[in-house]
Amino acid sequence: MNLLNYRDPQRLKKSEQPLLNLAMGAALAVLAQTASAACTYQIDNEWSDGFVASIIIKNDTNAAVNNWSVNWQYANNRVTNSWNANLSGSNPYTAANMSWNGSIAAGQSVSFGFQGIKNGNTAERPQINGTLCSAAPVSSVASSSPVSSARSSSSVAVVSSSRISSSVALSSSSRPASSLATSSVPTGARNAITVRALGTTATESITLSVGGTEVQSWTLSTVMTNYMVETALVGDVVVTFANDDGGSADVRIDYVNVNGVTRQAEEQTENTGAWGDNRCGGGAPSEWLHCEGYINFGSVTGEPRSSSSVASSSSSVSSSSSSRAGSAGCGAPAKLTNGRRTINVNGLNREYVLDIPSNYNQNNPYKLVFGWHWRGGSANDVVGQGYYGMKSLSNNSAIFVAPDRAAGTDGWTNTNGRDIAFLQAMLTQLKSSLCIDESRIFSTGWSYGGMMSFAVGRELPTTFRAIAPVSGAFLTPHVDSGSATAAWIAHGTSDNVVSHSSGSQARDAYLRANGCSNTTVPVQPSPCVEYQNCAAGKPVVWCSFNGGHTQPSFYSSGAWNFFNRF
């Protein structure tokens, strides 16, 4: 396909596009000197020697605040990098607003994140201090850390306020590359709406309207963030992007979730902000807004809903049991248990390890993730790695499977199609015995496991929603269906076992099948890029990293966040 110059500054008559309501900006100019905020420290993810955390600053007053700064100190932990704030100091640390997130309207929140090391200790939850925090309670996730000042033993941090009649409950996020943003919840509101989005320059803003009335505006983070609001309004749910600078500003809308039902951006036909066919609003539906414009996500009718709280987690925002394609095993007690299982496939006994969430709900369709081991490895190796680090990120939202290679082989040779037959037999057993979301089945693996994932995506694209191969290539024999599958692909530039060029050749096969152009935009985590104009719902992300035949540090979070797009 020919490259599209979607950044042509002459492409758009901005007067013809929906404009952001300037009234909000005028309101922000009226600042109160006495405004304060509630400050919450939460652990988003942690591993043996490190962690990712975020701090949420909520303005719980009736007036806007302008410019903020908070500080904290650890006993043993240390910060290594941060985002969405200007960080200074070396324990104690001080974080101040950036130019674009200094104003916090009444009832709204801002958040920033950072990564740190534990130095052989636990992930601490320190007290957050600052002028804005001094007049409001400080909540944090409970911890045994000596510097913790947590006010609850719950893993859910709730910022309390007497100024609003309802609260927004934030469950602990397991996504290191994402954050949570909240807006005020009006009394009696019935429709809960979450907009999941990012900007590319940290200057982009979006506005949510319902039934032609503006509900909320947000300045976007450069990482995928959930922007939540409740409203009693009914009508079309529209997200508008109105501050394109004619250059680098772009907005990506992953989805809008309305009362537990997810509406993917790329599936919405009314999109005036997409760029294609050399014009705004042209080409296939897209989750990218390269032009000033909007996406219409359809109507909401105001079905009854409690306004007491809205829960946002890695499992509940993007899925609900009522909106997912549950397998035959849904609604009945689980017929399988955790651990190693044996299944006979064409006269050959094959084994796999099964991991079911501890709080398994027979009525909730779960994501299903296959983690394939490397050459000479085993299912136990994948289990020992926590399914490539994804189990800890799943927050009990997925069922994991680690298959074992056939006896006498060192990997996924698929001799006479036996590994694919093994996979199909596992799928049949799992879908009939457990509650599986048949629209969200995924495959991942490193090295030979990446090769098997590449093969799975090409041969079974209608079964697998997305794949995430790392350091793989087209070396596992398979039958190419010619159909598209979403793919997140990583490969080291100095790989001397499976060449970087072999990985890029496999990538190119997916680009062709998915109808992608050669245009890319940077996405998180760095150094990943996403190809543009792919078939709706079939994105391809390419992460070419400096390194050899190894698993990059961003593997688990990058692949898991990609799976969570669906």
N, C-alpha and C positions, 0 to 999 in steps of 0.2 A: 504494500500500500504506500501511496505517496505521503510524505510528511506534511502535516498541517501546520501552518503558521498561525497558531491560535492566539499568539500575542500581538497581532496586528492592532496598533492603537486606533486605527480608523474603523475597526470592525463594528463599533457600537455607538449608537446615539444614546447617551446616558439619560437624556430627557425622556426617552421612550421606555425606560426600565423603571420598575417600582423603586421608590426612594425610601431610605430609612427615615422614619419619623424623627424630626429634629427636636421635638418637645422633650424627649428624654435627656438629650444633651443640655438643654436649657435648665432642666430640673437639677442636673448634676452640678450646675454652677452655683446653686444655693447650698452652701456647706454649713454644717453645724460644728461649732468648736467643741461641743461636749459629747459628740458621738463616740460610742465605744463598740467593741466587737467581742464575740466569743471565739476563742482560739483553740483549735483541736489538733492534736498530734496523733497520726495514725500510721501504723506499719502496713504498707501495701504488699510487700513480699519480703521474704528472708530466706537465706540459705546458710550453709555451714559457717561461712566466714564473712557474710555481708548481708545487706538489707537495702530495700528501697522504702522510703517514707514520704509522707506529705503532711503539710500543715494547712489547715482550712481556717480562714479568717472570715467570720460571719458578722455582718453588721446587723445587730439585733435592736437597732434604734429606729426611730421614725424619720431620721434625716440622713443625708449622705455624708460620708467621710471621704477625705481626700488625703492621699499619701499615708502609707502605713509602714511600720517597721516592727519586727519581733526579734527576740533573742532567746537562746537556750544554751544549755551546757550538758555534756556527757561526763560520766565517770571514766568510761573506757572506750566507747564508740568514737569514731571520727568520720566526718563527711569527706567524700572524695570528689563529688561533682554535684551540680544542682541545675535546675531549669525553672523558668518563669519567675525568677527573683534575682536581685543583685545580692550575692552572698559575700560577706566579709568576715574577718576574724578567723581564728584557728582554735576554737574551744575556750571560751564561749564564742558562739557564732551569732552573727546578726544578718537578717534577711530583710531587705527593703524592696518596695515595689519597683517595677520597671516603668518605663514611660507610658505604657499602654494599659496597665492594670492597677493604677494608683487610686482610682475612684471606685468606691463601693457604695452603690445605691442602697437605700433602706431595704432591709430584708434579703439582700443578696450576699453572695460569698465570692471570695477569690481563693485560689489555692496555688501552691507551688510544691515542687518535689525535689528530692535529692537522693543520692546513693551514698552508702557509707560502708565502713568495715567495722566488725565487731571486736577485733583484737583479742580473740579467744574468749570472749564473754557473750552475754545475751544481747539481744536487740533491746536497747533501752527506750523508755518512753518518758522523756524529761518534761518538766514544767515549762510552758511557754510564757514568756514575759514580754511586756511592752505596754506603751501608753494605751493603745487600743484595747488590750486584753485586761487591763487592770480593773475595769469596772464591770466585768462580766465573768461568769464561771468559765473555767478552763477544763475541758474534758479530754481524756486520752484513753487509749486502750489499756486495760489492766496489765500489769507487769510485776514481776518479782524484782525488778531492777531497783537498786537502792536509791536511784535518783528519780524514780517514777512518782508521780503525784496523781495517778489515775483515781477517778471518782467512782468507777464502776468496775465490776468484774466481767462485764459483758464484753464480747469482742466487737460489739457495735457501739460506736461513739455517737452520741446524740447531743447536739448543742441545744440546751434548753433556753427558753426565753419566755417571759411573761407578756411580751408585747404582741404575740400572735397566738391565736387560739388553736392552731395545729402545728405540728412539727414535721420535719422531714428526717427520717431515719436513714442513716448511711451505713450499710453493712460494709465490713472491711473488704476493700478491693484487693484482688490477687493479680492485678495487671501492672507490672512495673512501668509500662510505657503510657499509662492512662491515668487520669485523675477524675475527680467528681466535682461538679459545680451545681449549686442549688439556687433556686429562686424562692421568693416568698410564696406561701400557700394560702390563698384567700379562704376565709371561712365559708363552708358549705360547698366548696369546689368538688366537682364530681369526675372530671376527666383528667387523668394523669398522663402527661406527655413528656417523653424523653427524646431529646435530639442529640444524637451522637455525631460529633463533628470535630474537625481540626482546621486550622489555617496554616499557611505555609510561611508567613512572615510575622506572625503574632500581632498583626495590625488589623486583620480582617474582622468584621462584625457581621452577625446574622440577626434577623428578627423573626420571631415566631408569631404568626397571626392565626386566629381561629375565627371563621365566619366573617372575615374582613376587618376584624378588630385586632390591633397589636396587643400581644400578651406580654412579651418579654424580649429584650435584646441582650446579646452577649458579645464581648470581644473574645475571639477564639484563641485557645492555646495552640501550640504547634504539635501537641500530642493529642491522640484521640481522647475526648472528654465527653462525659455524659452531662448534658444540660437539662435540668428537670424543672417542671412547673406543673401545678394543678390549676384548672380553670373550670368555671361553670359554663363558659361559652360553648356554642355548638356551631357546626358548619365546616367548611373546608379548612384543613390544616396545611398552612403554607409557610415555607421557610425561604426568606429573602436574603440575598447577598447584594449589598448596595454600595460598597466602597472599594471597588476594583480600581487600582491605580494605573491601569493600562500597561503594567509591567509584570511584576513578580507576584502580586497578590492573587491567591487562589483559595478556594474553599472546597473541602471534601466533606460531604454529608454521607455518613455511613448508612444510617437509618433513622427513622422516627418510630418510636414505640408508643402506641396509643392504647392505654388501658390494658397493657400486657400483650398486645398484638404488635409484632414488628412489621414495619413496612419499609422494605429496602429501597434506597434512593434510585438505584439503577433500574428498578421495575416500574417507576412512575413515568407515564408518557408525557405529562405536562411539565416540561423543563425548559425554561427560557434562558438559563444560564450556562448550559452546556455549549461547547464549541465543536462544530463539525460541519463538513461540507462548506468550509470557508465562511461560516456565519454563526452567530449566536443563536442558540436554539436548534441548530441543525445536528445531523448525525444521529447515532443511536442514543437512547436514554443513558445517562451517566450519573455517577455519584459525585462527579467533579463539576464545580461551578467556576469556569474560567472567565465568564462574563458577569456583569451585573445582571441579575435576574432572579428567578425563583424556581422552586420545585413544589408542586401541589401534591400532597400526600393523601388526598381524598378526605372525605367528610368524617366527622365525629358527631354522634347524635346525643351524647350526654347520658349514656346508660348509668344507672346508679352505681356509686362507688364511694367507699369510705374516704373521708378527707383527713383522717387522723394521721396517716403516715403513708409514705411511698417507699418501698424497699428497692434499692438498686444494688445488684451484685452481678458477678460474672455469669451467673446462671439465669437470674430472673429478668434482667432487662432485655436480653435478646431472645428469650424464649418463654413460652408458657405452654402448659400441657394442652390447653384448648386450641392452640394455633399450630401445633406441630403434628407431623405425620407419625403417630405412635405405631409401633410394631404389634404383632399378634400377641406378644407377651405382656402388653399393658393391661392393667386392671386385675391381674392375678398375682398371687405371691411368687416371688422369684423361684425358678426351678434350678438355678445354678448358684453355687457359692464361690467365694474367693479361693484362689489357689490354683495349683496345676491341674489341668484337665487333659484327658485323652480322647481322641476322636478317630474313628477308623475311616479312612478315605481311600476308596478303591483297593481295599485289602491291606493298606499300609497304616499302621498306628502313628498318628501325629499328635503332638502335645503343644499346649499353649498355657500361659498363666493369665488368669482373669482377676481383675481388681474392680470391685463394685463399691460405690460410695457407702460409707458407714451409715448414712441416714437415708438409704435407698427408699424411694417412694414408688410403689408399683403403678401409680397413676401419673407419674411425671416422665415424659419421654426424654431420655438422656442422650447427650452426645456420645458417640462411640469412636474411640481413637485406637488405631493399630500402630504399635511401635515395633518396627523390624530391626533386628540386631545386625551388627557388622560381620565381616568375614571372620570366621573362627569364634565368634561370640555366641551368646545363648540368650534365651528368654530371661534367665536369671540376671544376666548383665544389664538388660534393659530395665528390669524391675529395680535392680540396685541403683541405677541412675535416676530412679523416680520417673521412668518413662520419659527420658530425655528432659527431665526437670519440669514436665508439664503437670504431673499429678499435684504438686504443691500449689500450682497456679490455678487449678481447676475449681477449688473451693467446693468439692463434692458435686460438680455439675456434669461429670463425664464418667463413663465406664471405659477402662483401659484394658487392652489386650496386648500381650507380648508373645508372639508365636515362636516356636522353635524350628530350626532347620531340620530337614529330613536326615535320618541316620546315614552316615557315610559321606555327607556333603559338608562343605565349609561355608555355605551361604545359600542364597536364593537363586539356584540354577534353573528352577522351573522346568526340569527335565520332563518332557512329554506333558507339560502343562500341570504337573502335580502340585506345585506351590499355589497356583491360582485355584486349582480344585480344592486344596486345603483351605484357602481363604473363603471360598464360596460355602464350604461345609461349615466353617466357623460362623459365618454370617447367618446361615439358616438356623443353626442351633441357638445362637445368641438372640436373634430376633423373635424366635418362638418362646424363649425361656425368660427373657428380660424385657423391660420396657425401653425400647430403643427409638430414638428419633431418626427415622429412616431418611430424613432430609439433611441430616448432619452427621455423616460418617466420614472419618478422616484417616489419612495415612501419613506416617512420618518415619524417618530413620536416617542414620548416618552411614556413609560408605556403602556396603552391600545393602544395608537397609534403605538407603536413598535410591539405589538401583531398583529395589523391589517397589518402592513408592512410585518411581517414575513409571514402571510397568503397570502398576495398579491403575494409575490415572489414565493411561492410554487405553487399557483393555476394558476397564469397568467405570467409565465416566458417569454413567447414570446412577451408579451405586455410591460412588465417592464424591462428596461435595467439594473437597479440596485436598491437596497433598502438600507436604513440606519436606522435600528431600534435601539432604545436606551432603556435599562431597560425593554425589552420585553421578551416574551416566546411564546410557541405554545399553547395559550389559546383561540384564535379566531378560531372557526371551519372552515375548508377549505378542499378542495380536492387537494391532493398532485399529481402534474403532473409527478414528478420524474425527471423533467428537471432542468437545471442549470440557476441561476440568480446571477449576481455579488452582493456581500453583504458587507457592512461596518457595523459592529456590536459593540456596546459599552454596558458595564454593570459594575455596581459597585460591588466590592468584598464583601461589608457589607450590601447589599440590603436586608432589612427585609420585603419587600412587595412582590417583585418578586425575588425569590432567584437567586443568581449568578449561581448556578448549572442548573437552568431552562434555563437561557440565554445561557449557554455553550452547553446544549443539543440541543437547536435550531441551534446554530452555527454549531454543528457537523452534523446536517442534511444537511446544505448547503455544508459543506466540502465533504460529501459523494456524493451529487448530482453533485458537480462541479469537482469531481475527484482529489481533492487536497491531497498532502502528509502531513505528520505531521511536516515537516520542516518549520520553520518560520524565517523571517528576520525582524529586526526592521524597521519601517517606521514612518514618521511624520504624525500626531503629537505624541510625546511620551505620553502614554506608548503603542502605537499600534504596532502590528506585522502583517505581511502579510504571509499567507500560500503559499507554493511553489507548482509548478507543477499542478496548477489548469487548467481546460480546457481553451483553448484560449479565451481571452476576458471575463472570468468569475472569476475574483479574489475574494478572501475572506480576509477581514481585520478584526482583532479582537482587541478591545481596552478594556482591563480589568483594570479599574481604582480604586484607593482607594476612596471609598465613598459609600453612601447608595443609596436609591431610589431617584436619582436626575439626573439632566442633567449636564454632565461634562462641564467644561469651554471650551473645545475644540470641542464640539459637532458641532456647526454651521460650523466652518472652516474645520474640518476634513471631515464631510459628504459632504459639498459642493465641496471641492477639489476632493473627490472621484468621485462624479457625473461628474466633469469636465474632468475626464479621458476618457470619452466616447463621 
